[in-house]
Amino acid sequence: MYELNLETGSAIWSRELQHILGEDGDAATGSVEMALRLVHPDDRARVREEMNAALRQPDCYDLEYRLLVGQSEVKWVRDRGEVLTTPGGATEGPRRAVGVLIDITRRKNAERSLASSDALLTSLFTNSPVGIGAWDRNFRYIRVNKALARINGIAPADHIGKTPEELLPDLEGVHALYAGWRRILRTGKPWLDVDITGKTPADPDAIKFWRAHFFPIRTDDEITGIAVTVEDVTVEHHAETVLRDTARHLQRVLDGTVGFVGILDAESTLIEANAPALAGAGLQRSDVIGKKFWDTHWWSHDEGVRSRLKLDVAAVAEGQTVRRDVDVLMKDGKKITIDFQLSPVRDEKGDVTHLIPSGFDVTERNEALAHLQMLMEEVNHRSKNVLSLVQAIARQTVRATPEGFLTKFSARISALAKAQDLLVASNWSSINLETLIQSQLAYFKDSIGGRIHLAGPPIVLSSQAAQSLSLVLHELATNAGKYGALSNHHGRVDIEWSLETDESDQLMSLTWSETGGPIVKEPTRSGFGSLLIKTMVESTFDASSELSYRKEGVVWRLRRARIGKTCI
C-alpha cells in the first residue's frame, strides 16, 4: 500500500511495497520520482504520462507495468488507486492519492506462456504440411486444416458436419476404419501407423496411399472426439514398391545362379544368402542370417579355416579382394572345394559398406586336374615302358634277323600300336581279350569264324598284360601266315581260353592250336619271336607257357596266368 502527497510529491510506503520495489530498508517514505525510476525503461514514459493524467483529477486509476529491480530482475505489477481531495482545504483540486501495488509477475508469465502455446498450436494446425482434422463422437468433421483439405480435394468449410464416408466414398476398407475409430472411443488408446488406400476428389483417377494416426480428444477426462493426422505417402509407396520389386528381382537372379552368393554388412554379419548356398548346405535363412559370417555352418568344420576367414574379412573391409580355393561344409557332413572370392562394395565416398562372398563348386574340376596330373604321370611312365619295349624289340630283331630287320621290326611295332590303340580307346584301363585277339588277326579277319575259331568266356586284361599278349599273338599269327596253318587254304587255327578262380585271384588259360597246314619242323635256333612267346609272357602273367612244334601244327599254351593281379 502507498499514500502520495500530491502537493509535496512525498510518499509513504508499506513494508510489503518496499519489498516489491526492492527497497528493504527501514525508511517507509519515498517519492513519486523514486518510484518512477524503478519502472522498466521501456515502460517509463508511458507510466509517467498515464500517472500524470490520473493525478490531475479525483478519480480511480488502474495501471500495469514492469519494474526493473536491481540489475536484471523484471517484475510485473498492477497499480490500483484513487485520487482524493481534502474538503475545506486552502487550495482546490487533488491533494493525495491512496493505492495498492500488486505483484502480478506469475500471472503475466502464465498469460504469455498460454498465448505462446495457443499461437503455436494455431500456427501448427494452419501451416502444417501434414493433414490434421478432428471429429466429434459421431465421426463428423468439426475442424480441418488446409493440408487435409488439399489431400481430400474438398474445401475446409465443406468438411464440417460431414463424415469421412460421405465425403470420400472411394476409400478402401472404410468399414474397418470405423471399427478402429469406435475402439478409440471405447478404450481411449490411439491407433497409429494406419495405411489407407483409395481415391479422392483431389485426383479422382489415381489411387493414392496415406499414412494416418488417430488420437482421442479428451475434455475434462471425457473422450469427446477423435483427432487425425494424415500424410500422403504415395511417392514413398511407389518407391518402396520399386525397391521391393528390384530386391525380389535381384534375389531371383541370385537364386538362379549356379554359384554361392551372399551379402555381408560392414560389421561382417550375413544379411543375405542365395538359394544354392542354402540348399547345398541344407539350411534355412533363419539358420544363418544375422550371424557373423565365420560363425555360419559352412565354416564350422575347421577352426583354422574360420581363423583364416576372419583375416580375409578384415582385409576386404579395408578395400582388398581375396580369392582362393577353400573347403566348406555342406549338408550330411559332406565337404566340397569352392573357388571362393570375397569382394568389397563401396559407396559414392569410396567407403566399404558391404562385402560380397561368392563361390563356385570346383571339387570335380580339382579332381579332374588331379586325375589329369596322374594320367600325365602315367603316360610318362607308360611311354618310357613302351620305348624300352621298342628298344628291346629292335635290339632282338636286328640280332636274330639282320637281313629282314626293317620288315619284321615294322610289323612288330604295328602289333604294339594296335594294342596301344585299344588301350587309348579304353582310357588306358583294360582290354577285352577277344577284342585284343581280333585286332592281332585283322589281316585274317575274313577267316575269323571259319578257319579261325575263337572260344572262351569274357576276360578283361590290364594294359601291361594286353601289350605283352598282343606281341605274342602277333608272332603266332605271323608265323601261321608264313609257315603254318594260315599259309595254305586248308589249315585251321583254334584259339580257346578259360577262366577259373583260385582264392582271390583269377587264373586264365589260353591255347593256340594249328592244324591242316604244312608239315611243321622245329627250328634249329630260337629267334626273338620264341623269346617273346616264352619269356615275356611268363614274366607278365607269372605263369608257365609251352610252345610245341607238332607235325600237324604248332601249339602254344599259357597255363593259369594270374590276371587278377594284373587287371585294373
Stockholm file with secondary structure:
# STOCKHOLM 1.0

chainA/1-568         MYELNLETGSAIWSRELQHILGEDGDAATGSVEMALRLVHPDDRARVREEMNAALRQPDCYDLEYRLLVGQSEVKWVRDRGEVLTTPGGATEGPRRAVGVLIDITRRKNAERSLASSDALLTSLFTNSPVGIGAWDRNFRYIRVNKALARINGIAPADHIGKTPEELLPDLEGVHALYAGWRRILRTGKPWLDVDITGKTPADPDAIKFWRAHFFPIRTDDEITGIAVTVEDVTVEHHAETVLRDTARHLQRVLDGTVGFVGILDAESTLIEANAPALAGAGLQRSDVIGKKFWDTHWWSHDEGVRSRLKLDVAAVAEGQTVRRDVDVLMKDGKKITIDFQLSPVRDEKGDVTHLIPSGFDVTERNEALAHLQMLMEEVNHRSKNVLSLVQAIARQTVRATPEGFLTKFSARISALAKAQDLLVASNWSSINLETLIQSQLAYFKDSIGGRIHLAGPPIVLSSQAAQSLSLVLHELATNAGKYGALSNHHGRVDIEWSLETDESDQLMSLTWSETGGPIVKEPTRSGFGSLLIKTMVESTFDASSELSYRKEGVVWRLRRARIGKTCI
#=GR chainA/1-568 SS CEEEETTTCEEEECHHHHHHHTCCSSCCEEEHHHHHHTBCHHHHHHHHHHHHHHTTSSCEEEEEEEEEETTTEEEEEEEEEEEEECTTCSSCSEEEEEEEEEECHHHHHHHHHHHHHHHHHHHHHHHCSSEEEEEETTSCEEEECHHHHHHHTSCHHHHTTCCHHHHCTTBTTHHHHHHHHHHHHHHCCCEEEEEEEECCTTSTTSCEEEEEEEEEEEETTEEEEEEEEEEECHHHHHHHHHHHHHHHHHHHHHHTSSSEEEEEETTSBEEEECHHHHHHTTCCHHHHTTSBGGGSGGGTTCHHHHHHHHHHHHHHHTTCCEEEEEEEECGGGCEEEEEEEEEEEECTTSCEEEEEEEEEECHHHHHHHHHHHHHHHHHHHHHHHHHHHHHHHHHHHHHHCGGGHHHHHHHHHHHHHHHHHHHHHTTTSCEEHHHHHHHHTGGGGGGBTTTEEEECCCCEECHHHHHHHHHHHHHHHHHHHHTSGGGSSSCEEEEEEEEEEETTEEEEEEEEEEESSSCCCCCSSCCHHHHIIIIIHHHHHTSEEEEEEETTEEEEEEEEEECTTTCC
#=GC SS_cons         CEEEETTTCEEEECHHHHHHHTCCSSCCEEEHHHHHHTBCHHHHHHHHHHHHHHTTSSCEEEEEEEEEETTTEEEEEEEEEEEEECTTCSSCSEEEEEEEEEECHHHHHHHHHHHHHHHHHHHHHHHCSSEEEEEETTSCEEEECHHHHHHHTSCHHHHTTCCHHHHCTTBTTHHHHHHHHHHHHHHCCCEEEEEEEECCTTSTTSCEEEEEEEEEEEETTEEEEEEEEEEECHHHHHHHHHHHHHHHHHHHHHHTSSSEEEEEETTSBEEEECHHHHHHTTCCHHHHTTSBGGGSGGGTTCHHHHHHHHHHHHHHHTTCCEEEEEEEECGGGCEEEEEEEEEEEECTTSCEEEEEEEEEECHHHHHHHHHHHHHHHHHHHHHHHHHHHHHHHHHHHHHHCGGGHHHHHHHHHHHHHHHHHHHHHTTTSCEEHHHHHHHHTGGGGGGBTTTEEEECCCCEECHHHHHHHHHHHHHHHHHHHHTSGGGSSSCEEEEEEEEEEETTEEEEEEEEEEESSSCCCCCSSCCHHHHIIIIIHHHHHTSEEEEEEETTEEEEEEEEEECTTTCC
//
